[in-house]
């Protein structure tokens, strides 16, 4: 890097959120520099779930198949969650197709979830980001300080190896720098909520024989419910790399003093299991949300503005959603067709999603392995059988929602957003598990697989898409012309598929760049200017005559 650089957007943090922001921006022709203090290599007990919505973003970016091919875990491995006393003990119950990871197609989404270590996802995202013209990613580069004027950011970063300081001038700054965000501190934001619910301990370990020596078949997660070491574990590849998690440790317990290998052997019930410890991590569960997500030209995304327990697989995925929402809006602003309200809508839209999702994660964290244990759960005979049946029933009644999450993942909506136009209809039912596809303004556009095998989403444009559900493209000509004259990226999509009219509940629907519905109706406005201005975050005033005696001008296209 030179001592001074200029770019459109400086992104602090090269985890999934920062890289997702760089891809969303870079694919729209926006220049980005990403700086990351660490080298982001090696194993880490981070996220393992890339959910259906994040996978849909990867599909839109053209890298969903790349992640599937890069995964060290077979995409055909059953996404089953096993609950048992131990890895060689009696089963309690199991949840099939957890997190909607089955390869079987569903009309509800265009990509299944994938169980894949976060560091593999980061590799795929990084390769994509670095392949884009105008995007540069710099590791071992510490972000230090910024200042902002009305039209420009000036930031200082430092090359850790050489100590050299670099000045970066940019139009905007994104803080995707995690829970200890320097950018968050720089805008004076404070995390509000509940800190340190409890201590938890994660271990990455190698045990090549474990898959062959347990009795519960292939799965992505095994919950071990016993009185001695209640815990959970799951594979990180097919060659014997595993993660292990013991939750809600007593405050007086010294995790550093554990014999980690012995702990895993006792938890699994396989006393002679060969175990090699790779990495450990003592971590705290929080419920925190920033009191502000932005100031001026600076924006926060991901863990920099929200933290919660990792139960339900929401955290990293929610951060990618932040990057997408913020990314297309910044790109629109830089291109000139996005108005002031567009960036203001970022926090208004995402905060409600964060609060709803975090509440669900906290609920899931309320019932971990240690709280499912009942005395006698491992006893033989009638007493043990009855106890295990009781616990299995409790799991099926309370834990299924943690792994059947479409209501949270796809059911988010931005109905109160200033850039979404209400149509007076009632929103769909809000449910943590049940997802009801709806084109109610603000909701995610309902998906369908089409007769040619393609996804409906594959036909949406990079900008706004006007979906004509009766297939009459000519009906949208005037609207498309008005959008073109206003330099708004716009595509008309008219498909002859009788399912669309029922699915969308209207003849027309405008789909935003992030695949959420901005507007729908059975008739297009004769003058589209006000509607276009609204969904692009711009104010619009009709032309007014210069005097009371002047004749009004006829409505014309923009």
C-alpha positions in Angstrom: 0.0 0.0 0.0 1.1 3.5 -0.7 1.3 6.0 2.2 -2.0 7.6 1.0 -4.9 6.0 -0.7 -8.3 7.0 -1.9 -11.4 4.9 -2.3 -15.2 5.0 -2.1 -15.7 2.9 1.0 -13.2 1.8 3.7 -14.3 -1.4 5.4 -12.7 -2.3 8.7 -12.8 -6.0 9.3 -12.3 -8.9 6.9 -14.6 -11.5 8.5 -17.7 -12.6 6.7 -19.5 -9.3 7.3 -16.7 -7.1 6.0 -16.1 -9.3 3.0 -19.8 -9.5 2.2 -20.0 -5.7 2.2 -17.0 -5.6 -0.1 -18.6 -8.0 -2.5 -22.0 -6.3 -2.5 -20.3 -3.0 -3.2 -17.6 -4.3 -5.6 -20.2 -6.0 -7.8 -21.9 -2.7 -8.1 -18.7 -1.0 -9.3 -17.9 0.7 -6.0 -14.2 0.9 -5.0 -13.4 -0.6 -1.6 -10.4 -1.1 0.7 -10.8 -3.7 3.4 -8.4 -3.7 6.3 -8.0 -6.4 8.9 -5.8 -6.5 12.0 -5.4 -10.3 12.0 -4.3 -12.8 9.3 -7.7 -14.7 9.6 -6.0 -18.1 9.2 -6.2 -21.3 11.2 -9.1 -23.0 13.0 -11.4 -21.1 15.1 -14.6 -22.0 17.0 -16.7 -19.6 15.1 -19.9 -20.1 13.1 -20.7 -23.3 11.3 -24.1 -22.6 9.9 -24.5 -20.7 6.6 -28.3 -20.4 6.5 -30.6 -20.4 3.5 -30.8 -16.6 3.3 -27.0 -16.1 3.3 -26.7 -18.9 0.8 -29.2 -17.0 -1.4 -26.9 -14.0 -1.3 -24.0 -16.2 -2.3 -26.1 -17.5 -5.2 -26.8 -13.9 -6.3 -23.0 -13.2 -6.1 -22.3 -16.4 -8.1 -20.4 -18.3 -5.4 -23.0 -20.6 -3.8 -21.5 -23.6 -5.7 -18.0 -22.5 -4.8 -18.8 -22.8 -1.1 -20.5 -26.2 -1.6 -17.4 -27.4 -3.4 -14.9 -25.9 -0.9 -16.6 -27.4 2.2 -14.6 -30.0 4.1 -17.9 -31.5 5.1 -19.8 -33.3 2.4 -22.9 -31.4 1.3 -24.7 -34.7 1.3 -24.1 -35.3 5.0 -27.5 -35.4 6.7 -28.2 -32.2 8.5 -29.4 -34.1 11.5 -29.2 -33.0 15.2 -28.8 -35.9 17.6 -29.7 -35.8 21.3 -28.3 -38.6 23.3 -26.9 -39.3 26.8 -23.4 -39.8 25.3 -21.9 -40.6 21.9 -22.0 -44.3 22.9 -25.1 -44.0 25.0 -28.9 -44.2 24.5 -30.5 -41.8 22.0 -33.1 -39.4 23.3 -34.5 -37.9 20.0 -33.2 -36.5 16.7 -34.2 -33.6 14.4 -34.0 -34.3 10.7 -33.3 -31.6 8.0 -32.2 -29.2 10.7 -31.7 -25.6 9.5 -33.2 -26.6 6.2 -30.0 -28.2 5.0 -31.5 -30.9 2.8 -30.5 -30.7 -0.9 -34.1 -31.4 -1.9 -35.6 -28.3 -3.5 -38.2 -26.2 -1.8 -40.3 -23.4 -3.2 -39.6 -21.4 -0.1 -36.0 -20.7 -0.9 -33.4 -20.9 -3.7 -30.5 -22.4 -1.7 -30.4 -24.9 1.2 -28.5 -24.1 4.3 -24.9 -25.5 4.6 -23.0 -26.8 7.6 -19.5 -25.5 6.9 -16.8 -23.9 9.1 -16.6 -20.2 9.0 -13.0 -20.1 8.0 -14.0 -22.0 4.8 -16.7 -19.5 4.1 -14.2 -16.7 4.6 -11.9 -18.2 2.1 -14.6 -18.3 -0.5 -15.8 -14.7 0.2 -12.2 -13.4 0.2 -11.4 -15.0 -3.2 -14.6 -13.4 -4.6 -13.9 -10.0 -3.1 -10.3 -10.0 -4.3 -11.4 -10.9 -7.8 -13.4 -7.8 -8.2 -11.9 -4.7 -9.9 -11.6 -1.9 -7.4 -11.6 -4.1 -4.2 -8.4 -4.5 -2.2 -8.1 -6.6 1.0 -5.2 -6.0 3.4 -4.5 -8.2 6.3 -2.3 -7.5 9.3 -3.3 -3.8 8.9 -4.6 -2.1 12.0 -7.3 0.5 11.8 -6.4 3.3 14.2 -8.5 6.5 13.9 -10.7 8.5 11.6 -12.1 12.0 11.2 -15.0 13.0 9.0 -16.1 16.2 7.2 -19.4 16.7 5.4 -18.2 15.2 2.2 -15.2 12.9 3.1 -13.7 10.5 5.6 -10.0 10.5 6.5 -8.7 7.4 8.3 -5.4 6.3 9.5 -4.3 2.6 9.4 -1.0 1.0 10.3 0.8 -1.9 8.6 1.6 -4.2 11.6 4.7 -5.8 10.0 6.5 -2.5 9.1 4.8 -0.1 11.4 4.2 2.2 8.4 1.1 4.5 8.7 -1.2 4.9 5.8 -3.9 7.6 5.3 -7.1 6.5 3.5 -9.6 9.0 2.2 -13.0 7.6 1.5 -16.6 8.7 1.0 -17.9 6.2 3.7 -16.6 4.0 6.4 -18.0 0.6 7.5 -17.1 -0.8 10.9 -17.4 -4.6 10.6 -14.7 -5.0 13.2 -16.5 -7.3 15.7 -17.4 -7.2 19.3 -14.5 -4.9 20.4 -15.1 -2.5 17.5 -12.8 0.5 17.3 -15.1 2.1 14.8 -18.0 1.8 17.3 -16.0 3.6 19.9 -15.1 6.2 17.3 -18.7 7.2 16.8 -19.5 7.2 20.5 -21.9 4.2 20.3 -22.6 2.2 23.4 -23.7 -1.5 23.6 -27.0 -1.7 25.6 -28.5 -4.9 27.1 -27.4 -7.8 29.2 -23.7 -8.7 29.5 -22.2 -12.0 30.4 -25.1 -14.3 30.8 -22.6 -17.1 31.5 -19.2 -18.5 30.7 -18.8 -21.1 28.0 -15.9 -23.2 26.8 -15.2 -24.3 23.2 -12.5 -26.8 22.1 -11.4 -27.7 18.6 -9.9 -31.1 18.6 -8.9 -34.0 16.3 -10.3 -37.4 16.9 -10.1 -39.4 13.6 -11.8 -42.5 15.2 -14.8 -40.7 16.7 -17.1 -40.9 13.7 -16.6 -44.7 13.5 -16.8 -45.3 17.2 -20.1 -43.6 18.1 -23.5 -45.2 17.7 -25.7 -42.4 16.4 -24.9 -42.2 12.7 -23.8 -39.2 10.6 -25.1 -35.8 11.8 -24.0 -32.2 12.1 -24.4 -31.8 15.8 -24.6 -34.2 18.8 -26.1 -33.0 22.1 -24.8 -35.1 25.0 -27.3 -34.9 27.9 -25.7 -36.5 31.0 -25.1 -35.5 34.6 -21.3 -35.7 34.3 -20.4 -33.5 31.3 -23.5 -32.1 29.6 -22.2 -30.6 26.3 -22.4 -30.7 22.5 -20.1 -31.4 19.6 -20.1 -31.6 15.8 -17.8 -32.3 12.9 -15.8 -29.6 11.1 -14.5 -31.9 8.4 -14.8 -35.6 7.4 -11.3 -36.5 8.5 -11.8 -36.2 12.3 -11.7 -32.5 13.1 -14.5 -31.6 15.7 -15.7 -28.8 17.8 -16.8 -29.3 21.4 -18.8 -26.9 23.6 -19.5 -27.0 27.3 -22.1 -24.3 28.2 -22.8 -22.2 31.3 -19.7 -23.0 33.4 -19.8 -22.2 37.1 -18.1 -18.9 37.8 -15.5 -20.5 40.1 -14.5 -23.2 37.6 -11.0 -22.7 36.2 -11.2 -23.7 32.5 -7.5 -23.4 32.1 -7.0 -26.3 34.6 -9.2 -28.7 32.6 -7.6 -31.8 31.2 -9.3 -31.1 27.8 -8.9 -34.5 26.3 -10.2 -36.2 29.4 -13.2 -33.9 29.4 -14.0 -34.9 25.8 -13.6 -38.6 26.6 -15.9 -38.4 29.6 -18.5 -36.4 27.7 -18.6 -38.8 24.8 -18.3 -41.9 27.0 -15.5 -43.3 24.9 -12.7 -43.6 27.5 -9.9 -44.6 25.2 -10.6 -42.1 22.4 -7.4 -40.6 20.9 -7.8 -36.8 21.2 -5.5 -34.0 20.0 -6.4 -30.6 21.2 -6.1 -27.9 18.5 -7.5 -24.8 20.0 -9.6 -23.6 23.0 -11.8 -20.6 23.6 -13.4 -19.4 26.8 -16.3 -17.0 25.9 -19.2 -15.1 27.3 -22.7 -15.0 26.0 -24.2 -11.5 25.8 -27.4 -9.8 24.7 -26.3 -6.4 23.4 -27.4 -4.0 20.7 -25.7 -0.6 19.9 -27.6 2.5 20.8 -26.7 3.9 17.4 -25.6 2.2 14.1 -24.2 5.2 12.4 -22.9 8.8 12.6 -22.5 10.9 9.5 -20.6 8.8 7.0 -19.8 6.0 9.4 -21.9 2.8 9.7 -21.6 -0.3 11.9 -22.5 -3.9 10.8 -22.4 -7.3 12.3 -21.0 -7.9 15.8 -20.0 -4.3 16.0 -23.6 -3.4 16.6 -25.3 -6.6 17.9 -24.2 -9.6 20.0 -26.1 -12.6 21.2 -25.7 -16.3 22.2 -24.8 -18.5 19.2 -27.9 -20.8 19.5 -29.9 -20.9 16.3 -27.0 -20.0 14.0 -28.1 -16.4 13.5 -25.1 -14.2 14.3 -22.8 -14.4 11.3 -25.8 -14.7 8.9 -27.5 -11.6 10.4 -24.2 -9.7 9.9 -24.1 -10.7 6.2 -27.7 -9.4 6.0 -26.5 -6.1 7.4 -23.8 -5.9 4.8 -26.2 -6.5 2.0 -28.7 -3.9 3.2 -26.0 -1.3 3.7 -24.1 -2.2 0.6 -26.8 -1.6 -2.0 -27.8 1.6 -0.3 -24.3 3.0 -0.2 -23.8 2.0 -3.9 -27.0 3.8 -4.8 -26.0 6.9 -2.9 -22.5 6.9 -4.6 -24.1 6.4 -8.0 -26.4 9.4 -7.5 -29.8 7.7 -7.7 -30.1 7.0 -4.0 -31.4 9.8 -1.8 -30.7 10.9 1.8 -33.5 8.7 3.3 -31.9 5.6 1.8 -29.0 5.5 4.3 -31.2 6.6 7.1 -33.3 3.5 6.5 -30.4 1.2 7.3 -30.8 1.3 11.1 -34.6 1.6 10.9 -34.8 -1.6 8.9 -32.0 -3.7 10.5 -32.6 -2.8 14.2 -36.0 -4.6 14.3 -34.5 -7.6 12.6 -31.7 -7.7 15.2 -34.0 -7.4 18.2 -36.4 -10.1 16.9 -33.6 -12.5 16.1 -31.7 -11.9 19.3 -34.7 -12.6 21.4 -35.0 -15.9 19.7 -31.3 -16.7 20.2 -31.7 -15.9 23.9 -34.7 -18.1 24.2 -32.7 -21.0 22.6 -29.8 -20.4 25.0 -32.3 -20.8 27.9 -32.3 -24.5 27.5 -28.9 -26.1 27.0 -27.7 -29.6 27.7 -27.2 -29.1 31.4 -30.8 -27.9 31.8 -32.2 -31.0 30.0 -30.5 -33.4 32.4 -32.8 -35.4 34.8 -31.5 -37.6 37.6 -31.4 -41.2 36.5 -31.2 -40.4 32.8 -28.4 -42.9 32.2 -29.8 -45.7 34.4 -30.7 -49.0 32.8 -34.2 -50.5 33.0 -37.6 -48.9 33.4 -36.4 -45.9 35.4 -33.9 -44.9 32.9 -36.2 -45.5 29.9 -39.0 -43.4 31.5 -36.5 -40.6 32.2 -35.1 -40.6 28.8 -38.6 -40.6 27.2 -39.5 -37.6 29.4 -36.3 -35.7 28.3 -36.9 -36.6 24.7 -40.4 -35.2 24.9 -39.1 -32.0 26.4 -36.5 -31.6 23.6 -39.2 -32.1 20.9 -41.4 -29.5 22.6 -38.8 -26.9 23.2 -35.6 -27.4 21.1 -37.1 -28.0 17.6 -37.6 -24.3 17.1 -33.8 -23.8 17.4 -33.3 -25.9 14.3 -36.4 -25.1 12.3 -35.8 -21.4 11.9 -37.4 -20.2 8.6 -39.8 -18.0 10.4 -36.9 -16.0 11.7 -34.5 -16.4 8.8 -37.0 -15.6 6.0 -39.8 -14.0 7.9 -38.0 -10.7 8.6 -39.7 -7.7 7.1 -39.1 -3.9 6.7 -42.8 -2.8 6.7 -42.1 0.4 8.7 -39.3 1.5 6.5 -39.5 5.0 4.8 -38.5 3.4 1.5 -41.3 0.8 1.6 -44.7 1.8 0.4 -47.6 0.2 2.4 -50.6 -1.2 0.5 -53.1 -1.3 3.4 -53.0 -5.1 3.7 -52.3 -7.1 6.9 -48.8 -8.5 7.2 -48.4 -12.3 7.4 -48.3 -14.1 10.7 -45.2 -13.5 12.7 -43.9 -16.8 13.9 -40.5 -18.1 15.0 -40.7 -21.3 13.0 -43.5 -21.0 10.4 -42.6 -19.0 7.3 -45.5 -17.8 5.2 -44.3 -16.4 1.8 -45.9 -13.0 1.3 -45.4 -10.0 -1.0 -46.7 -7.7 1.7 -44.5 -4.6 1.2 -41.3 -4.9 3.2 -41.3 -8.7 3.2 -38.8 -10.9 1.3 -40.1 -11.5 -2.2 -41.7 -14.9 -2.3 -39.6 -17.5 -4.1 -40.6 -20.1 -6.7 -38.8 -22.7 -8.8 -39.7 -22.2 -12.4 -40.5 -24.8 -15.1 -37.1 -24.5 -16.7 -35.3 -25.4 -13.4 -34.2 -21.8 -12.6 -35.0 -19.9 -9.5 -37.3 -16.9 -9.8 -34.6 -14.9 -8.0 -32.2 -15.7 -10.8 -34.2 -13.5 -13.1 -34.3 -10.4 -10.8 -32.1 -7.5 -11.8 -29.2 -6.1 -9.9 -31.2 -2.9 -9.2 -35.0 -2.8 -8.9 -37.2 -5.3 -10.6 -40.8 -4.7 -11.6 -42.4 -8.2 -11.6 -45.4 -8.4 -13.8 -47.3 -11.5 -12.6 -49.6 -11.8 -15.6 -46.8 -11.8 -18.1 -47.9 -8.5 -19.9 -44.5 -6.7 -20.2 -46.0 -3.9 -22.3 -48.0 -2.7 -19.3 -44.7 -1.6 -17.6 -43.2 0.3 -20.5 -44.0 3.7 -19.1 -42.7 2.9 -15.7 -39.5 1.5 -17.1 -38.9 4.6 -19.2 -39.4 6.8 -16.2 -36.8 4.8 -14.2 -34.3 5.0 -17.1 -34.7 8.7 -17.4 -34.0 9.0 -13.6 -30.9 6.8 -14.0 -32.4 4.2 -11.7 -31.2 0.6 -12.5 -34.5 -1.1 -13.3 -35.6 -4.3 -15.0 -39.1 -5.4 -16.0 -39.7 -9.1 -15.5 -42.9 -10.5 -17.0 -43.3 -14.2 -16.6 -46.2 -16.5 -17.8 -46.6 -18.6 -14.7 -50.1 -18.7 -13.1 -48.7 -19.3 -9.7 -47.1 -15.8 -9.5 -50.4 -13.9 -9.3 -51.5 -15.9 -6.3 -48.1 -15.9 -4.7 -47.7 -12.1 -4.9 -51.3 -11.1 -4.4 -51.1 -8.4 -7.0 -50.5 -7.8 -10.7 -47.3 -5.8 -10.1 -44.6 -5.9 -7.5 -41.4 -3.9 -7.3 -38.5 -5.9 -5.8 -35.6 -4.1 -4.3 -31.9 -4.9 -5.0 -31.9 -7.0 -1.8 -34.9 -9.0 -2.9 -37.4 -7.4 -0.5 -40.7 -6.0 -1.8 -40.8 -2.2 -2.0 -44.3 -1.8 -3.4 -47.1 -3.9 -5.0 -50.4 -3.1 -6.6 -52.9 -4.1 -9.3 -52.3 -0.8 -11.3 -49.2 1.2 -11.9 -49.3 4.9 -11.2 -49.8 7.1 -14.3 -46.9 9.2 -13.1 -44.3 7.0 -11.5 -42.0 9.8 -10.3 -43.3 10.0 -6.7 -43.2 6.2 -6.2 -39.7 5.9 -7.7 -38.5 8.8 -5.5 -40.0 7.1 -2.4 -38.4 3.7 -2.9 -35.0 5.3 -3.8 -35.0 7.5 -0.6 -35.4 10.7 -2.5 -37.8 13.5 -1.8 -40.0 14.5 -4.8 -42.0 17.6 -5.3 -44.4 17.9 -8.3 -43.7 20.9 -10.5 -45.8 23.9 -9.4 -46.8 26.8 -11.7 -44.9 30.0 -11.2 -48.2 32.0 -10.8 -51.8 31.3 -10.0 -52.8 32.2 -13.6 -50.5 29.7 -15.2 -52.1 26.7 -16.7 -51.0 23.4 -15.0 -48.6 21.3 -17.1 -49.7 17.9 -18.2 -48.1 14.9 -16.4 -45.0 13.7 -18.2 -42.5 11.0 -17.7 -39.3 11.8 -15.8 
